């Protein structure tokens, strides 16, 4: 299998990489080497994993999403997944109500690891958990996703105490603490920071913690391994990373599969379709010549207005986790090789915002590396530091070398950092 290793292209002479993916490469010619004859601003561009948007308001960056006629976004349905995660936690509490209140004080206390206070997915997951557990507070017409800080006494204004009646007994549900897991260098969704946070929290009020919840599995597993596993406290994450799925057998409460196999396929498929000049739905909602086809409203949904494909989520618990043990297995429905005579090899530049991110590096990229072969795409994978956009854009020196681009930003606000380079 052809696998351009992460950071392989960091050689000084190849400082070029550009990120514009998902669309038709001028006229849809499938002849090899078309990159040099097509303006960079007209090449397919696919934003993925981080949807161009205002990190404060969540408003979509329509300029970035409409950079050219072949620009798309691929991600997952954040709200649907967030609701699933919250319901999964609530269902677990109800099912295990007789033993979950560890100190018997009638208060079911949970702590929450927030990934990035300015990231729409992180905001949705925080809101989803709070809404399901009844601890959500309205602010400006929507659920407040702000970190509560330490809230052992229940006085935080970001959340409120909730009541839950099970088997004739009423319990209080309280968010004991929550914070953004951001390290000193500025990297968000930081697993090490989450591990340190659980240490601080447990030193102060550990006996009151009955449930650990995280915006993702990277942070969740850090807290699980640091404390929750040994203390038999259920931990809930998001992403269905292989280590988290395996940990369900050891007491990890559950996680959410955001159908990374579907997302990875769509990320490269929209580029392939654009480069081939075929209908964008080919191999997605409409079978291609090889028989690849997803099921709409089961595997994904598409918003034409937002130019966005969203994979649908699945809850992974003790009941079904054995079906998700290999997070890098490609999806059977879209596992057929394309004919190179009809879809000639093309070169794609793709970046991962943080080479250390567990989900993207251990699940998403391995899937991409399998799909790039099936779709006849030669992909250069670039790994960022998770902190600054310039760490990635500094390697966009020669976008003309590529036929298409896929961009995973550090911050959702920063689409212009990339499109300005592609517009030159």
PyMOL commands that set and color helices and strands:
alter all, ss='L'
color gray80, all
select helices_A, chain A and resi 12-14+26-28+34-37+40-42+62-65+78-95+97-100+120-133+191-208+217-228+242-250+260-276+321-324+332-334+358-374+390-393+399-401+416-422
alter helices_A, ss='H'
color red, helices_A
select strands_A, chain A and resi 44-48+71-76+107-114+138-139+142-143+149-150+162-166+169-180+209-214+234-236+252-257+300-303+308-311+314-316+346-352+377-383+404-407
alter strands_A, ss='S'
color yellow, strands_A
deselect
rebuild
show_as cartoon
